[in-house]
């Protein structure tokens, strides 16, 4: 079996596909900020394939880690394996604040067409229909990193016209105190470094226009169509720039995910043969 060949349908899971798509967002020699779960596997996969020189920061404060065994969380002592420094949250976010982080991976419950993401509440803030997990370090990473990639479940209620609460600002945000909607670059001023780069959902991979900041569909996952995905968004999603299907994992990538990084299936269950 050619290790660089693409796996066939049924030989990988949707989670595998999303992990590989996330890993392909990483470029060599970058400083990448990792959270627990799929982003951790995606970044370590990139480190073992096309980006061997990336510098990995685990959110709890381990720098340039190359753990032998995949940690169960960013606070797992195994994050310190091969690391150049083990410190804490304050130093990790101080490094991000200084502008050293190229790429951060985040999750979200709601996103709008400009990449504004909500992880705080659904409904009115003071009387919410649902209280979510909260911001954590999301707004900091999203503001300090040059690029941010969000990984989300895709449902129409999540890809909404207006998020209930802006936890992590996108490309078009309200300027305080006027409430005027302005481009992120104007709001951040001299502190501007970049913004949302991609959203990887259970339906496809989305990117943002360089000028308008509006989301567009880049690739659709096997089994989906651009029009179907467009119908799963409350806003008018641009599907005119779609490049085609999301490239499947290679056999080498699947081997690294399941036999090297996550052998115990802590984050990614292996494909089950029917």
C-alpha positions as a printed NumPy array, in Angstrom:
array([[  0.   ,   0.   ,   0.   ],
       [  1.45 ,   3.383,  -1.022],
       [  1.739,   5.378,   2.197],
       [  1.222,   8.703,   0.41 ],
       [ -1.914,   7.475,  -1.394],
       [ -5.271,   8.852,  -0.309],
       [ -7.452,   6.568,   1.803],
       [-10.757,   5.43 ,   0.364],
       [-14.236,   6.115,   1.722],
       [-14.917,   3.917,   4.746],
       [-11.234,   3.763,   5.688],
       [-11.316,   6.971,   7.696],
       [-13.763,   8.852,   9.911],
       [-15.063,  12.401,   9.657],
       [-12.932,  13.239,  12.701],
       [ -9.867,  11.92 ,  10.85 ],
       [-10.692,  14.114,   7.862],
       [-11.124,  17.23 ,  10.014],
       [ -7.913,  16.528,  11.929],
       [ -5.907,  16.153,   8.736],
       [ -7.501,  19.289,   7.246],
       [ -6.545,  21.189,  10.403],
       [ -3.006,  19.846,  10.321],
       [ -2.578,  21.008,   6.74 ],
       [ -3.199,  24.59 ,   7.887],
       [  0.124,  24.484,   9.744],
       [  3.271,  25.664,   7.96 ],
       [  6.832,  24.715,   8.822],
       [  8.79 ,  26.933,  11.249],
       [  5.603,  28.465,  12.676],
       [  4.813,  28.984,  16.349],
       [  1.481,  27.254,  16.942],
       [ -0.779,  27.502,  20.001],
       [ -2.557,  24.23 ,  20.87 ],
       [ -5.586,  23.416,  22.963],
       [ -6.788,  20.017,  24.149],
       [ -8.322,  17.505,  21.736],
       [ -8.363,  17.465,  17.972],
       [ -6.099,  20.549,  17.587],
       [ -3.423,  18.796,  19.634],
       [ -3.472,  15.758,  17.33 ],
       [ -3.591,  17.971,  14.22 ],
       [ -0.523,  19.993,  15.215],
       [  1.5  ,  16.952,  16.272],
       [  0.549,  15.294,  12.979],
       [  1.902,  18.308,  11.099],
       [  5.059,  18.121,  13.221],
       [  5.613,  14.516,  12.114],
       [  4.9  ,  15.157,   8.426],
       [  5.314,  18.448,   6.565],
       [  6.207,  20.839,   9.423],
       [  9.001,  19.235,  11.475],
       [ 10.344,  22.605,  12.616],
       [  7.134,  24.073,  14.03 ],
       [  7.264,  25.292,  17.615],
       [  4.351,  23.984,  19.645],
       [  2.991,  25.881,  22.638],
       [  0.599,  23.943,  24.839],
       [ -1.894,  26.353,  26.384],
       [ -0.981,  25.498,  29.981],
       [  2.565,  26.719,  29.427],
       [  4.887,  24.17 ,  27.79 ],
       [  7.044,  25.459,  24.935],
       [  8.456,  23.622,  21.912],
       [  7.185,  20.305,  23.251],
       [  7.739,  17.002,  21.444],
       [  6.045,  14.501,  23.744],
       [  6.693,  10.828,  23.094],
       [  3.155,   9.908,  24.192],
       [  0.187,  12.129,  23.339],
       [ -0.932,  14.108,  26.418],
       [ -4.549,  13.779,  27.529],
       [ -4.808,  17.563,  27.963],
       [ -2.68 ,  20.698,  27.734],
       [ -2.072,  20.356,  31.483],
       [ -0.772,  16.789,  31.269],
       [  2.871,  16.513,  32.477],
       [  3.605,  14.564,  29.29 ],
       [  3.437,  17.9  ,  27.448],
       [  6.889,  18.583,  28.883],
       [  8.513,  15.773,  26.896],
       [ 11.27 ,  17.251,  24.726],
       [ 10.194,  20.799,  25.624],
       [ 12.618,  23.699,  25.784],
       [ 10.696,  25.248,  28.678],
       [  7.85 ,  24.378,  31.025],
       [  6.266,  27.387,  32.697],
       [  2.611,  28.352,  33.02 ],
       [ -0.428,  30.066,  31.55 ],
       [  0.827,  33.577,  32.234],
       [  4.013,  33.096,  30.254],
       [  2.214,  31.278,  27.431],
       [ -0.184,  34.168,  26.945],
       [  2.567,  36.747,  27.442],
       [  4.419,  35.192,  24.504],
       [  1.227,  35.406,  22.451],
       [  0.702,  39.027,  23.508],
       [  4.205,  39.914,  22.301],
       [  3.264,  38.744,  18.815],
       [  5.236,  35.515,  18.532],
       [  2.3  ,  33.192,  17.768],
       [  1.611,  32.521,  14.095],
       [ -1.386,  30.208,  14.379],
       [ -3.951,  29.326,  17.004],
       [ -6.645,  26.642,  16.952],
       [ -9.964,  27.334,  18.666],
       [-13.482,  25.928,  18.894],
       [-16.851,  27.652,  18.813],
       [-20.576,  27.226,  19.297],
       [-21.716,  29.929,  16.851],
       [-20.005,  31.736,  13.982],
       [-21.236,  34.425,  11.59 ],
       [-20.145,  35.216,   8.032],
       [-17.372,  37.547,   9.259],
       [-15.826,  35.022,  11.639],
       [-17.232,  36.421,  14.885],
       [-17.385,  33.418,  17.219],
       [-19.496,  32.803,  20.31 ],
       [-18.625,  30.448,  23.166],
       [-20.39 ,  32.414,  25.918],
       [-24.215,  32.355,  25.771],
       [-27.104,  31.562,  23.453],
       [-29.783,  34.242,  23.613],
       [-29.718,  37.367,  25.759],
       [-26.575,  37.663,  27.873],
       [-28.414,  38.545,  31.099],
       [-31.216,  36.031,  30.548],
       [-29.724,  33.383,  28.252],
       [-31.426,  30.372,  26.768],
       [-28.181,  28.491,  27.315],
       [-25.018,  29.369,  29.194],
       [-21.984,  27.995,  27.348],
       [-18.466,  27.185,  28.545],
       [-17.264,  30.784,  28.337],
       [-14.3  ,  32.423,  26.709],
       [-11.322,  30.787,  28.371],
       [ -8.319,  31.991,  26.401],
       [-10.185,  32.207,  23.078],
       [-10.371,  36.012,  22.668],
       [ -6.714,  36.373,  23.635],
       [ -5.45 ,  33.747,  21.19 ],
       [ -7.762,  35.047,  18.464],
       [ -6.511,  38.606,  18.951],
       [ -2.809,  37.886,  19.375],
       [ -2.178,  35.193,  16.729],
       [ -1.567,  36.101,  13.094],
       [ -4.031,  33.419,  11.982],
       [ -6.813,  31.583,  13.759],
       [ -8.459,  28.326,  12.69 ],
       [-11.792,  27.359,  14.232],
       [-12.996,  23.743,  14.408],
       [-16.774,  23.371,  14.748],
       [-19.795,  21.143,  14.352],
       [-21.806,  22.359,  11.355],
       [-25.495,  23.1  ,  11.916],
       [-27.662,  25.942,  10.598],
       [-28.2  ,  27.219,  14.131],
       [-24.421,  27.472,  14.585],
       [-23.602,  29.198,  11.265],
       [-25.814,  32.144,  12.038],
       [-26.382,  35.626,  10.644],
       [-25.615,  37.233,  14.005],
       [-24.003,  35.456,  16.924],
       [-25.696,  35.922,  20.288],
       [-22.471,  37.176,  21.841],
       [-19.064,  37.983,  20.337],
       [-16.519,  36.057,  22.381],
       [-13.802,  36.13 ,  19.714],
       [-13.953,  39.046,  17.221],
       [-13.935,  38.32 ,  13.493],
       [-13.285,  40.547,  10.504],
       [-16.227,  42.936,  11.022],
       [-16.941,  44.019,  14.572],
       [-18.676,  46.771,  16.524],
       [-16.609,  49.787,  17.496],
       [-17.168,  50.983,  21.048],
       [-18.931,  53.173,  22.094],
       [-20.657,  54.109,  18.82 ],
       [-21.716,  50.553,  17.954],
       [-20.65 ,  51.147,  14.342],
       [-19.606,  48.023,  12.405],
       [-16.014,  48.391,  11.201],
       [-13.263,  46.21 ,   9.767],
       [-11.091,  44.431,  12.314],
       [ -8.009,  46.285,  11.071],
       [ -9.582,  49.658,  11.972],
       [-10.681,  48.471,  15.406],
       [ -7.328,  46.963,  16.396],
       [ -5.203,  49.751,  14.939],
       [ -1.485,  49.28 ,  15.665],
       [ -2.261,  46.055,  17.533],
       [ -3.639,  44.409,  14.363],
       [ -1.807,  41.192,  13.408],
       [ -4.379,  39.174,  11.477],
       [ -7.548,  37.281,  12.234],
       [ -9.671,  34.237,  11.445],
       [ -8.073,  32.274,   8.63 ],
       [-10.326,  29.224,   8.297],
       [-13.244,  27.365,   9.79 ],
       [-13.096,  23.584,   9.575],
       [-16.544,  22.162,  10.182],
       [-18.145,  18.754,   9.9  ],
       [-19.307,  19.842,   6.42 ],
       [-16.325,  21.566,   4.824],
       [-13.456,  24.022,   5.001],
       [-14.263,  27.746,   4.905],
       [-12.033,  30.775,   4.432],
       [-12.433,  34.563,   4.488],
       [-12.089,  37.124,   1.705],
       [ -9.024,  39.336,   2.135],
       [-10.933,  42.555,   1.42 ],
       [-14.503,  42.098,   2.662],
       [-13.786,  39.596,   5.427],
       [-16.793,  37.502,   4.335],
       [-16.717,  33.741,   4.63 ],
       [-16.644,  31.527,   1.551],
       [-16.631,  27.773,   1.01 ],
       [-13.202,  26.492,   0.046],
       [-13.814,  22.726,   0.007],
       [-16.685,  20.406,   0.862],
       [-16.261,  17.092,   2.633],
       [-17.043,  13.872,   0.692],
       [-20.768,  13.204,   0.678],
       [-21.657,  16.915,   0.856],
       [-22.411,  19.42 ,  -1.917],
       [-21.854,  23.191,  -1.982],
       [-25.589,  23.87 ,  -2.235],
       [-26.339,  21.551,   0.679],
       [-23.763,  23.358,   2.811],
       [-25.112,  26.727,   1.708],
       [-28.498,  25.605,   3.035],
       [-26.878,  24.872,   6.395],
       [-25.972,  28.548,   6.869],
       [-28.341,  31.329,   7.939],
       [-26.348,  33.818,   5.866],
       [-25.748,  33.841,   2.113],
       [-22.618,  31.711,   1.896],
       [-20.378,  32.333,  -1.115],
       [-19.859,  28.975,  -2.871],
       [-18.502,  30.434,  -6.134],
       [-14.854,  29.983,  -5.06 ],
       [-15.113,  26.344,  -4.07 ],
       [-12.025,  24.349,  -5.04 ],
       [-13.671,  20.91 ,  -4.793],
       [-13.809,  18.082,  -2.285],
       [-11.634,  18.174,   0.814],
       [ -8.629,  15.944,   0.158],
       [ -8.924,  12.694,   2.181],
       [ -6.239,  11.595,   4.648],
       [ -3.324,   9.636,   3.262],
       [ -2.537,   6.192,   4.621],
       [  0.576,   7.65 ,   6.215],
       [ -1.46 ,  10.31 ,   8.026],
       [ -3.947,   7.716,   9.283],
       [ -1.092,   5.533,  10.505],
       [  0.441,   8.423,  12.445],
       [ -2.917,   9.45 ,  13.944],
       [ -4.025,   6.009,  15.097],
       [ -0.825,   4.024,  15.588],
       [  1.547,   6.726,  16.818],
       [ -0.313,   9.7  ,  18.301],
       [ -3.642,   8.373,  19.608],
       [ -3.234,   4.621,  19.931],
       [ -5.551,   4.554,  22.962],
       [ -8.308,   6.409,  21.041],
       [ -8.501,   9.155,  23.634],
       [ -9.556,  11.762,  21.065],
       [-10.087,   9.984,  17.727],
       [-11.763,   6.573,  17.515],
       [-10.393,   4.313,  14.814],
       [-12.553,   3.612,  11.776],
       [-14.757,   0.573,  12.406],
       [-14.943,  -2.008,   9.701],
       [-18.527,  -2.85 ,   8.761]])
